[in-house]
Amino acid sequence: MSLVNCPSCNKKISDKAPACPHCDFSFNQNEENLARTKILKARAYRTKMYRYKMLGFATMALAVFGLVPMLWSYAQAIDYGFNVSITNHWGKYLMMAGFILYVFIRVLMFITKRKHRYPK
């Protein structure tokens, strides 16, 4: 007796169980259960990717919130004839954080897409 992943809810169950105790998925492999499993997996994938995309937009906004004040200060300093260095502005930290988080989220999206296409 070993533990296997349920095709419907992906939780560990016994390979001897006639149905999953978590989601009542039957292993009779009838058309209804197969269609239900396919729909549930597609919904879970779509929901996860949507969340990652929204987080990606939020991280881009974070980077822009750091970039705009930094460029505004630079333009103001040029207007007044000051010698200015952009690297000393506080906006660079927001910009870097937004960029790093954006790259991290894109990696998560890549891993999720790969797991969806090539399940174990």
Secondary structure, 3 states (H helix, E strand, C coil): CCEEECCCCCCEEECCCCECCCCCCECCCCHHHHHHHHHHHHHHHHHHHHHHHHHHHHHHHHHHHHHHHHHHHHHHHHHHCCCCCHHHCCHHHHHHHHHHHHHHHHHHHHHHHHHHHCCC
